[in-house]
């Protein structure tokens, strides 16, 4: 169940908040892609890595999950597996 959240802000604060949220999302996607490549190259198990990273109290178990992911059951390993499958299919078509 997704609840819409709203907060009062002036136009500039809302714009800056939107830009920062987009920057954080882009950074998160980039980090997940880099982690995927590292795990693939090293042979590390992405499920083990995500659990170990999530066990860090400074990061928390939801560091690689969005609120939408939590609702849908998708997690970091799901996103990384999708990225790996895309890489493999791209490599086959070259």
N, C-alpha and C positions, 0 to 999 in steps of 0.2 A: 504494500500500500504506500503510494507516494503522496506525501503531504506537501503542498506548496508553502514555501516559507517566504515571508516578505519582511523587510525592515525599512524604516524611514531613512532617507538620505537625500542630500541635494543632488543635482544633476552631475556635478563633477565628481563627487564621492561615488556615485553609482557607476560612472564611467570607469574610474580608477579601479573600483572593486571588480568590475567585469574584466578589465584588462589583466589584473593580477590573477583572477581565477583562471583565465585562459592560459596565462603563462605557467601557472602551477600545473594545470592539466597537461600542457605540452611537455613540461619537464618530467612529469610522471610517466608519460608515454615513452619519452626518450629513455628514461631510466629502465623501464621494463624491457624495452627493445635491447638495450645494452646488456642487461642481465640475461636475457634470452641468448644473446650471442655468446656471452661468457660461459654459460652453462652448456650450450651446444658444443663449443670449442673444447671445453675441459672435460666433458662427459659427466658433469655434475647433474644430479637429479633435481629438477626444478622444484618439485614438491618438498624435498628436504631443505633446499635453500630457502624457500619462502617460509617454511615453518621456523627455521633457525632465525631468520631476519625478524619475523613476527614475534619471536620470543624475547627480543631485546626490549626492555621496558621503556626505553627512550623512543622507540618506534611504534610498538604495539602491534597486536595481531591483525589490525585492519589497515596497516600502512599501504598495502597494495590493493585494497578493496575500496570501491566507491560505495556510496549509500545505495545506488542502483544495483551494484554488484551483489551487495549483501542481500537485497530483496530477491534477486533472480537466482542466487546461488553460484554465480560465476565468481572466479577468483583469479589471482595473478597467474597461476599455472594454466588456467583456461586461456587467458589472453596470450600467454607466451606460447602455448601449443598452437594457437591460431597463427601467430607470427612465424613459428617454425614451419608450419605447413605451407604458408605463403612463400617462404624462402625456398623450400624444397620444390614446390611447383614452379616457381620462377626459374630455378636452376635447371629443371628438366626441359623447360621451353627454350633455353638459350642454345 
